[in-house]
Amino acid sequence: MTDLRQFDGLGLSTYLMRKLQRKGILTRYELLMTSNEELINLTSLPEATILEIKQKLGEDYFPRQQSLVANRLTHRKLYTTGIENLDSLLARTPLKAGSVWEICGKSGAGKTQLCHTIAVNFVSQSHGTLLYIDTKCDFSGTRIMEILRCRNVPNDECGHLMQNILVERIDKAEDICPILEKVAAQPKADNESDGINIKMIIIDALPAIFFTLRTETDRLKGKFLLTQLNNLIYMLAKEHQIAIIYVNLLVNIEEEQQLAEDVDIPDCTELYKARTVSPNSTCGANMRPALGEYWYRAPHLRLSMEQHVDFTSMSGERTVKILRSCYSAAGGNCNIHITPAGVY
Protein backbone atom coordinates (compact mmCIF):
# COMPACT_ATOMS: atom_id res chain seq x y z
CA MET A 1 0.00 0.00 0.00
CA THR A 2 1.45 3.40 -1.04
CA ASP A 3 1.07 6.33 1.36
CA LEU A 4 -0.83 9.30 -0.10
CA ARG A 5 1.91 11.67 1.05
CA GLN A 6 4.26 10.18 -1.54
CA PHE A 7 2.17 11.57 -4.42
CA ASP A 8 2.84 15.09 -5.66
CA GLY A 9 0.44 17.21 -7.69
CA LEU A 10 -2.80 15.94 -6.15
CA GLY A 11 -3.87 19.42 -5.08
CA LEU A 12 -4.59 18.28 -1.52
CA SER A 13 -3.58 20.71 1.19
CA THR A 14 -1.98 19.62 4.46
CA TYR A 15 -5.31 20.33 6.17
CA LEU A 16 -7.22 18.03 3.79
CA MET A 17 -4.58 15.33 4.10
CA ARG A 18 -5.01 15.39 7.88
CA LYS A 19 -8.80 15.15 7.52
CA LEU A 20 -8.39 12.11 5.31
CA GLN A 21 -5.99 10.54 7.80
CA ARG A 22 -8.42 11.06 10.67
CA LYS A 23 -11.00 9.09 8.64
CA GLY A 24 -8.54 6.27 8.10
CA ILE A 25 -7.79 7.13 4.46
CA LEU A 26 -4.01 6.82 4.46
CA THR A 27 -3.10 5.04 1.22
CA ARG A 28 -3.79 5.26 -2.48
CA TYR A 29 -5.90 2.10 -2.37
CA GLU A 30 -8.06 3.42 0.48
CA LEU A 31 -8.74 6.69 -1.35
CA LEU A 32 -9.54 4.92 -4.62
CA MET A 33 -11.98 2.61 -2.82
CA THR A 34 -13.77 5.48 -1.01
CA SER A 35 -16.94 6.67 -2.75
CA ASN A 36 -16.97 10.04 -4.48
CA GLU A 37 -19.88 11.18 -2.33
CA GLU A 38 -18.01 10.44 0.89
CA LEU A 39 -14.92 12.26 -0.34
CA ILE A 40 -16.97 15.30 -1.39
CA ASN A 41 -18.58 15.51 2.05
CA LEU A 42 -15.22 15.07 3.76
CA THR A 43 -13.13 17.53 1.70
CA SER A 44 -15.81 19.92 0.30
CA LEU A 45 -14.07 19.59 -3.07
CA PRO A 46 -16.17 19.49 -6.25
CA GLU A 47 -16.78 16.11 -7.85
CA ALA A 48 -14.68 17.05 -10.89
CA THR A 49 -11.66 17.57 -8.61
CA ILE A 50 -12.27 14.26 -6.84
CA LEU A 51 -12.41 12.47 -10.20
CA GLU A 52 -9.21 14.15 -11.32
CA ILE A 53 -7.41 13.06 -8.14
CA LYS A 54 -8.62 9.48 -8.56
CA GLN A 55 -7.53 9.48 -12.19
CA LYS A 56 -4.00 10.57 -11.23
CA LEU A 57 -3.79 7.95 -8.49
CA GLY A 58 -5.30 5.12 -10.49
CA GLU A 59 -3.68 5.53 -13.89
CA ASP A 60 -0.88 3.08 -13.08
CA TYR A 61 -2.43 1.28 -10.09
CA PHE A 62 -5.08 -0.91 -11.68
CA PRO A 63 -2.95 -2.00 -14.69
CA ARG A 64 -0.24 -2.95 -12.20
CA GLN A 65 -2.66 -5.02 -10.12
CA GLN A 66 -3.95 -6.77 -13.24
CA SER A 67 -0.35 -7.52 -14.22
CA LEU A 68 0.39 -9.01 -10.79
CA VAL A 69 -2.70 -11.22 -11.00
CA ALA A 70 -1.80 -12.31 -14.53
CA ASN A 71 1.78 -13.14 -13.49
CA ARG A 72 0.53 -15.17 -10.55
CA LEU A 73 -1.93 -17.10 -12.71
CA THR A 74 0.81 -17.98 -15.20
CA HIS A 75 2.74 -19.69 -12.40
CA ARG A 76 -0.28 -21.84 -11.48
CA LYS A 77 0.57 -24.65 -13.84
CA LEU A 78 -2.42 -26.62 -15.04
CA TYR A 79 -2.38 -30.38 -14.50
CA THR A 80 -4.98 -33.03 -15.24
CA THR A 81 -5.97 -36.18 -13.40
CA GLY A 82 -5.65 -38.04 -16.68
CA ILE A 83 -9.15 -39.48 -16.13
CA GLU A 84 -11.32 -38.13 -18.93
CA ASN A 85 -14.72 -38.16 -17.22
CA LEU A 86 -13.31 -36.67 -14.02
CA ASP A 87 -11.41 -33.93 -15.86
CA SER A 88 -14.58 -33.05 -17.78
CA LEU A 89 -16.55 -32.83 -14.53
CA LEU A 90 -13.88 -30.56 -13.05
CA ALA A 91 -13.37 -28.38 -16.11
CA ARG A 92 -14.09 -25.25 -14.04
CA THR A 93 -11.95 -26.42 -11.11
CA PRO A 94 -9.10 -28.38 -12.71
CA LEU A 95 -6.19 -29.92 -10.88
CA LYS A 96 -3.42 -27.33 -10.93
CA ALA A 97 -0.44 -26.07 -8.98
CA GLY A 98 -1.67 -24.92 -5.57
CA SER A 99 -4.86 -27.03 -5.58
CA VAL A 100 -6.02 -28.53 -2.27
CA TRP A 101 -8.36 -31.48 -2.85
CA GLU A 102 -10.00 -34.03 -0.62
CA ILE A 103 -11.21 -37.42 -1.83
CA CYS A 104 -13.59 -39.03 0.63
CA GLY A 105 -15.75 -42.11 0.65
CA LYS A 106 -16.61 -45.24 2.57
CA SER A 107 -13.99 -47.85 3.24
CA GLY A 108 -13.44 -49.96 0.12
CA ALA A 109 -14.86 -47.37 -2.27
CA GLY A 110 -11.65 -47.30 -4.32
CA LYS A 111 -10.04 -44.08 -3.05
CA THR A 112 -6.55 -45.58 -2.98
CA GLN A 113 -7.00 -46.90 -6.52
CA LEU A 114 -7.89 -43.38 -7.63
CA CYS A 115 -4.82 -41.98 -5.86
CA HIS A 116 -2.56 -44.58 -7.51
CA THR A 117 -3.93 -43.63 -10.93
CA ILE A 118 -3.56 -39.89 -10.35
CA ALA A 119 0.03 -40.49 -9.20
CA VAL A 120 0.90 -42.53 -12.30
CA ASN A 121 -0.75 -40.02 -14.63
CA PHE A 122 1.01 -37.09 -12.93
CA VAL A 123 4.54 -38.46 -13.32
CA SER A 124 3.71 -39.78 -16.81
CA GLN A 125 2.91 -36.22 -17.87
CA SER A 126 6.42 -35.17 -16.73
CA HIS A 127 5.14 -32.62 -14.25
CA GLY A 128 7.79 -33.45 -11.65
CA THR A 129 8.23 -35.45 -8.48
CA LEU A 130 5.25 -36.67 -6.44
CA LEU A 131 5.34 -37.44 -2.72
CA TYR A 132 2.96 -40.18 -1.58
CA ILE A 133 2.44 -40.23 2.19
CA ASP A 134 1.04 -43.65 3.09
CA THR A 135 -0.57 -44.04 6.52
CA LYS A 136 -2.15 -47.49 6.01
CA CYS A 137 0.58 -49.40 4.15
CA ASP A 138 -1.77 -49.42 1.15
CA PHE A 139 0.64 -47.98 -1.39
CA SER A 140 1.62 -50.75 -3.78
CA GLY A 141 4.59 -50.56 -6.12
CA THR A 142 3.29 -53.78 -7.67
CA ARG A 143 0.00 -52.06 -8.49
CA ILE A 144 1.87 -49.10 -10.04
CA MET A 145 3.84 -51.52 -12.24
CA GLU A 146 0.62 -53.31 -13.21
CA ILE A 147 -0.92 -50.03 -14.34
CA LEU A 148 2.18 -49.13 -16.37
CA ARG A 149 2.51 -52.55 -17.99
CA CYS A 150 -1.18 -52.64 -18.90
CA ARG A 151 -0.51 -49.40 -20.74
CA ASN A 152 2.45 -51.00 -22.56
CA VAL A 153 4.99 -48.64 -21.03
CA PRO A 154 8.57 -49.87 -21.73
CA ASN A 155 10.43 -51.32 -18.73
CA ASP A 156 13.15 -48.67 -18.66
CA GLU A 157 10.52 -45.91 -18.66
CA CYS A 158 8.60 -47.72 -15.91
CA GLY A 159 11.67 -47.51 -13.70
CA HIS A 160 12.10 -43.82 -14.41
CA LEU A 161 8.47 -43.04 -13.64
CA MET A 162 8.53 -45.01 -10.40
CA GLN A 163 11.61 -43.08 -9.29
CA ASN A 164 9.52 -39.91 -9.51
CA ILE A 165 7.07 -41.26 -6.92
CA LEU A 166 8.56 -40.87 -3.44
CA VAL A 167 6.83 -42.86 -0.70
CA GLU A 168 6.84 -42.03 3.02
CA ARG A 169 5.09 -44.43 5.40
CA ILE A 170 3.90 -43.17 8.76
CA ASP A 171 1.66 -44.55 11.49
CA LYS A 172 1.31 -41.58 13.84
CA ALA A 173 -0.26 -38.14 13.39
CA GLU A 174 2.85 -36.57 14.92
CA ASP A 175 4.96 -37.75 11.97
CA ILE A 176 3.14 -36.01 9.13
CA CYS A 177 4.01 -32.37 9.86
CA PRO A 178 7.80 -32.92 10.02
CA ILE A 179 7.63 -34.49 6.54
CA LEU A 180 5.75 -31.48 5.15
CA GLU A 181 8.18 -29.11 6.88
CA LYS A 182 11.04 -30.81 5.01
CA VAL A 183 9.15 -30.28 1.75
CA ALA A 184 8.73 -26.61 2.68
CA ALA A 185 12.51 -26.32 2.88
CA GLN A 186 12.85 -27.07 -0.83
CA PRO A 187 13.23 -24.16 -3.29
CA LYS A 188 9.98 -22.43 -4.15
CA ALA A 189 8.18 -23.07 -7.44
CA ASP A 190 9.70 -20.08 -9.24
CA ASN A 191 13.29 -21.03 -8.37
CA GLU A 192 15.46 -23.33 -10.42
CA SER A 193 17.01 -26.29 -8.62
CA ASP A 194 18.95 -29.37 -9.61
CA GLY A 195 17.59 -31.26 -6.62
CA ILE A 196 14.28 -32.97 -5.99
CA ASN A 197 11.42 -30.54 -6.49
CA ILE A 198 8.13 -31.96 -5.29
CA LYS A 199 5.12 -30.72 -7.27
CA MET A 200 2.33 -32.85 -5.82
CA ILE A 201 1.61 -34.51 -2.48
CA ILE A 202 -0.93 -37.29 -1.91
CA ILE A 203 -1.81 -38.22 1.67
CA ASP A 204 -3.59 -41.57 1.92
CA ALA A 205 -5.27 -41.30 4.37
CA LEU A 206 -5.77 -38.85 7.25
CA PRO A 207 -8.29 -40.73 9.45
CA ALA A 208 -5.90 -43.67 9.87
CA ILE A 209 -3.57 -41.52 11.97
CA PHE A 210 -6.03 -39.07 13.53
CA PHE A 211 -8.68 -41.53 14.71
CA THR A 212 -6.22 -42.66 17.40
CA LEU A 213 -6.44 -39.19 18.99
CA ARG A 214 -10.11 -39.31 19.98
CA THR A 215 -9.69 -40.03 23.67
CA GLU A 216 -10.36 -37.44 26.34
CA THR A 217 -6.65 -37.05 27.03
CA ASP A 218 -5.59 -36.77 23.36
CA ARG A 219 -8.41 -34.61 22.00
CA LEU A 220 -6.62 -31.26 22.33
CA LYS A 221 -3.48 -32.77 20.83
CA GLY A 222 -5.52 -33.92 17.85
CA LYS A 223 -6.98 -30.45 17.35
CA PHE A 224 -3.52 -28.89 17.54
CA LEU A 225 -2.05 -31.31 15.00
CA LEU A 226 -4.98 -30.83 12.60
CA THR A 227 -4.52 -27.06 12.77
CA GLN A 228 -0.78 -27.36 12.23
CA LEU A 229 -1.34 -29.73 9.31
CA ASN A 230 -3.87 -27.44 7.64
CA ASN A 231 -1.54 -24.45 7.98
CA LEU A 232 1.32 -26.40 6.41
CA ILE A 233 -0.85 -27.64 3.56
CA TYR A 234 -1.96 -24.15 2.63
CA MET A 235 1.54 -22.74 3.00
CA LEU A 236 2.86 -25.39 0.59
CA ALA A 237 -0.02 -24.78 -1.81
CA LYS A 238 0.28 -21.00 -1.79
CA GLU A 239 4.00 -20.35 -1.48
CA HIS A 240 5.40 -23.44 -3.22
CA GLN A 241 2.52 -24.02 -5.66
CA ILE A 242 2.33 -27.69 -4.73
CA ALA A 243 -0.88 -29.52 -5.56
CA ILE A 244 -2.12 -31.49 -2.55
CA ILE A 245 -4.66 -34.32 -2.45
CA TYR A 246 -5.60 -36.06 0.77
CA VAL A 247 -7.97 -38.93 1.48
CA ASN A 248 -10.71 -38.86 4.09
CA LEU A 249 -13.56 -41.15 5.11
CA LEU A 250 -17.28 -40.71 4.90
CA VAL A 251 -18.43 -41.96 8.28
CA ASN A 252 -21.83 -42.95 9.59
CA ILE A 253 -22.81 -40.77 12.53
CA GLU A 254 -24.69 -43.52 14.37
CA GLU A 255 -21.89 -46.05 13.92
CA GLU A 256 -19.30 -43.60 15.22
CA GLN A 257 -21.42 -42.86 18.27
CA GLN A 258 -21.83 -46.58 18.88
CA LEU A 259 -18.07 -47.05 18.58
CA ALA A 260 -17.58 -44.39 21.24
CA GLU A 261 -19.90 -46.26 23.58
CA ASP A 262 -18.24 -49.60 22.88
CA VAL A 263 -14.78 -48.29 23.77
CA ASP A 264 -16.14 -46.33 26.75
CA ILE A 265 -15.08 -42.91 25.46
CA PRO A 266 -18.25 -40.86 25.96
CA ASP A 267 -16.98 -37.67 24.35
CA CYS A 268 -14.71 -39.02 21.64
CA THR A 269 -16.88 -37.74 18.80
CA GLU A 270 -16.52 -34.13 19.86
CA LEU A 271 -13.25 -33.73 17.97
CA TYR A 272 -14.95 -35.08 14.84
CA LYS A 273 -18.23 -33.23 15.31
CA ALA A 274 -19.20 -32.14 11.79
CA ARG A 275 -21.83 -29.92 10.28
CA THR A 276 -25.23 -31.65 10.23
CA VAL A 277 -25.84 -33.33 6.89
CA SER A 278 -29.39 -33.04 5.64
CA PRO A 279 -31.22 -36.03 4.10
CA ASN A 280 -30.91 -34.37 0.70
CA SER A 281 -27.15 -33.96 0.97
CA THR A 282 -24.95 -35.72 -1.55
CA CYS A 283 -23.17 -37.37 1.39
CA GLY A 284 -26.31 -39.24 2.38
CA ALA A 285 -28.67 -38.84 5.30
CA ASN A 286 -26.32 -40.12 8.01
CA MET A 287 -22.93 -39.70 6.36
CA ARG A 288 -20.36 -36.98 6.93
CA PRO A 289 -16.67 -36.40 6.19
CA ALA A 290 -14.52 -37.43 9.12
CA LEU A 291 -12.19 -35.12 11.10
CA GLY A 292 -14.85 -32.73 12.25
CA GLU A 293 -16.29 -29.26 11.75
CA TYR A 294 -12.88 -27.57 11.54
CA TRP A 295 -11.77 -29.85 8.73
CA TYR A 296 -15.09 -29.60 6.91
CA ARG A 297 -14.02 -26.33 5.27
CA ALA A 298 -10.36 -27.24 4.80
CA PRO A 299 -10.14 -28.27 1.11
CA HIS A 300 -10.72 -26.13 -1.98
CA LEU A 301 -12.52 -29.12 -3.48
CA ARG A 302 -14.10 -32.14 -1.83
CA LEU A 303 -15.00 -35.18 -3.93
CA SER A 304 -16.84 -38.28 -2.80
CA MET A 305 -16.27 -41.69 -4.36
CA GLU A 306 -19.20 -44.07 -4.13
CA GLN A 307 -19.84 -47.63 -5.18
CA HIS A 308 -23.08 -48.31 -7.02
CA VAL A 309 -25.55 -49.99 -4.69
CA ASP A 310 -26.99 -52.12 -7.48
CA PHE A 311 -23.64 -53.69 -8.33
CA THR A 312 -21.64 -56.37 -6.54
CA SER A 313 -18.62 -55.44 -4.50
CA MET A 314 -16.38 -56.63 -7.34
CA SER A 315 -17.77 -54.13 -9.83
CA GLY A 316 -15.25 -51.57 -11.03
CA GLU A 317 -17.76 -48.79 -11.64
CA ARG A 318 -17.82 -45.88 -9.23
CA THR A 319 -19.53 -42.48 -9.06
CA VAL A 320 -17.53 -39.37 -8.18
CA LYS A 321 -19.51 -36.40 -6.85
CA ILE A 322 -18.56 -32.83 -6.04
CA LEU A 323 -19.49 -32.32 -2.38
CA ARG A 324 -17.85 -28.94 -1.92
CA SER A 325 -16.06 -26.47 -4.18
CA CYS A 326 -14.76 -22.96 -3.65
CA TYR A 327 -15.01 -22.23 -7.37
CA SER A 328 -18.15 -23.89 -8.71
CA ALA A 329 -21.49 -25.33 -7.65
CA ALA A 330 -21.50 -28.63 -5.79
CA GLY A 331 -23.59 -31.59 -6.88
CA GLY A 332 -22.09 -32.56 -10.23
CA ASN A 333 -21.07 -36.18 -10.73
CA CYS A 334 -19.51 -38.57 -13.21
CA ASN A 335 -18.88 -42.30 -13.52
CA ILE A 336 -15.41 -43.82 -13.52
CA HIS A 337 -14.17 -47.42 -13.78
CA ILE A 338 -11.41 -49.24 -11.90
CA THR A 339 -9.49 -51.44 -14.34
CA PRO A 340 -6.12 -53.24 -14.31
CA ALA A 341 -4.73 -50.23 -16.22
CA GLY A 342 -5.92 -47.81 -13.55
CA VAL A 343 -9.02 -45.69 -13.17
CA TYR A 344 -10.75 -44.49 -16.34
MOPE-V185261 format. One record per helix or strand of 2 or more residues. SS is the DSSP state (a for helix, b for strand). FROM is the first residue (numbers start at 1). TO is the last residue. Records with the same first field share a line. If there is no record, write none. Layout:
SS: FROM-TO / FROM-TO
//
This chain:
a: 4-6 / 14-22 / 28-33 / 36-43 / 47-58 / 61-75 / 84-89 / 111-124 / 141-150 / 155-163 / 174-184 / 207-213 / 219-239 / 253-262 / 292-296
b: 100-105 / 129-134 / 165-169 / 198-204 / 243-252 / 287-289 / 301-307 / 317-325 / 333-339 / 342-343
//
